[in-house]
């Protein structure tokens, strides 16, 4: 039996001197019944036996499924009770839908109906059908072994062959632990610094170069190589996900090791800690993670040396809340946990004529650094910082006092907004940014804005941060690839679901959240990609909840699947570069942040698929220009209304009334070459599809397409800095909101639908008139003026 066979799998886990044995329980196969395969009806026409009626077959299968001994036999073969019931229904449907029964099955069923055979003899044919419907039945033992995550230390034999010296630099924020760890980095022959953020990696990179040491900077979106592509420099500063565990190093520094507990990224720190082959491994982090690191090191047969540090400057928790923004002082940093709160606080400071800098997570690193420089510069006139918890790590700031605008944070879990008190480790990490050693302030202060939050702050001060109990872990690509060999019919999302159902973990680890990965996998499901390529695309830092990001990622993936290079011109069309400008409202500011993310996504892909995304330098130039627009928008934040309705740029400008009158004379005398419906989707029949010349109207039997808004808008003139490349451009595709259902587009004016027949204007002119009206409507641009024949005067 499966249970018996599974119980004989004695998998040993070595944790220090303890050895424990797995439970031996079989996986819950009932949870896998959704991953079935459709079995088409039998097409065998050789058999001449008459087929029993549907009612007769139903009675026969009901007798079969009622047999307890058959259910027991099926369970021994890995068919769970729920699977048995489902397979009985599927088997009946298969028999009823087949025009002729398979020969052997047909003869047996006739013998059973005539009393010559017993219904139990149908079991082998039923079991064969079960395995066709649920392929997982045949390979569940192999899948269980592949999904065994109980001993991740054994995944890295190269690291296990080395005798690594592990040093844990333990201390609170502003204790100098990273400074001491990076000393070993600077003085070693070959070393790597692993950072949680691009900003930290960039900071260490610049410090290394200033010391005259050749160093590479490697993040997901950026690579600066000291020797070009010829060879690696002796030192590397990188984000933790980019650590190359296939090279040996003298020293490796892993910063913020307590992020092992992170639900989304924790697996990257686990991989670095267990897998990097280094003679010395320096870990920097909170004391709360020390015990877990010791246990993980013990599973590798290694010990941990501990260096403890105290805070370098005193930190004072004030007794009184701020209560009013009139008490804000120079060097204050006000912490808020949403952009709406940040902008609301900025409005309060504006009303008091106070200058401030703004930092929050959605801003590009370059913009964050610009804001940080202004705040740190005593001559800039910027004395106050308004920030989110993004300042908890990564930026050196000259802060005198931290002011929590709230001690609660709203999060969205399964589309439900939940409000919870700040966890102590996060509150203390943010509070510790005040009075940083080496700044103009030799002491830090912490308080709240609301008096009712002071009790929470004082309780957090006294509370010891909860120990980090488990480290994040996730499947490797090799494991998913092995799954795909066993279950080739399943999609990548279903492969991950099956993996999570079957996976067993050691008590030291938890399975990291993979909702973002699955969201991308579902988005790209219709795109034909090799498994390895699709897996890499799913690892990309893409928030596909934004329609622009979803559209960009889908375009990129389809271009890769067709082997079409994606150039800067293509990216500009995707982000509608010609329509971007300094933001006039906060909605436009948020849109620029998403545009920057879309450009970052291209750069991330350029390091994984350089043959397709081969225009990184020019795209990086565009990204920097978008960052400059964001910086300019933040400078004018006090003058930015919340949205169009609050006084910003209107969605439909007054110029469109002039466009109507300009185009009306053309429409009224145009030939009714195409019937234009009020709805823009129907009106698409008279608008050329992608790749079709504007001058050519769809002929008889052809259909024009309006697959994207972009097709209705005149193609933007490429920036002079970007010249046309020789390679085939990225195809023009549907500019669809891939993350949601299609939205309703604006309707065409009535005069476009009631035009009288005329002969002076060709159908191509009719099309251009409509295209230019739509361009104005959708992009708020005035069309070129026209003469009496409708010809453009540019």
Buried (B, 14 or more C-beta within 10 A) or exposed (E): EBEEEBBEEEEEBBBEEEEEEBEBEBBEBEBBBEBBBEBEEBEBEEBEEEBBEEEEBBEBBEEBBEBEEBBEBBBEBBBBEBBBBBBBEBBBBBBBEBEBBBBEBBBBBBEBBEEEBEBBEBBEBBBEBBBBBBBBBBBBBEBBEBBBBBBBBEBBEEBBEBEBBBBBBBBBBBBBBBBBBBEBBBEBEBBBBBBBBBBBBBBBBEBBBEEEBEBBBBBBBBBBBBEEEEEBBBBBBBBBBBBEBEBBBBBBBBBBBBBBBBEBBBBBBBBBBBBBBBBBBBBBBBBBBBEBBBBBBBBBEBEBEBBEBEBBBEBEBBEEBBEEBEEBEEBBBBBBBBBEBBBBBBEBBBEEEBBBBBBBEBBBBBBBBBBBEBBBEEEEEBBBBBBBBBBBBBBBBBBBBBBBBBBEBEEEEEEEEEEEBBBBBBBBBBBBBBBBBEBEBEEBBBBBBBEEBBEBBEEBBEEEBEBBBBBBBBBBEEBBBBBBEBBEEBBBBBBBBBBBBBBBBBEBBBBBBBEBBBBBBBBBEEBEBEBEBBBBBBBBEBBBEBBBBBBBBBBBBBBBBEEBBBBBBBBBBBBBBBEBEBBBBBBBBBBBBBBBBBBBBBBBBBBBBEEBBBBBEBBBBBBBBBBBBBBBBBBEBBEBBBBBEEEBBEEEBEEBEEBBEBBBBBBEBBBBBBEBBEEBEEBBBBBBBBEBEBEEBBEEEEEBBBBBBBBBBBEBEBBEEBEEBEEEBBBBBBBBBBBEEEEEBEBBBEBBBEBEEBEEBBBBBBBBBBBBBBBBBBBBBBBEEBEEEBEEEE
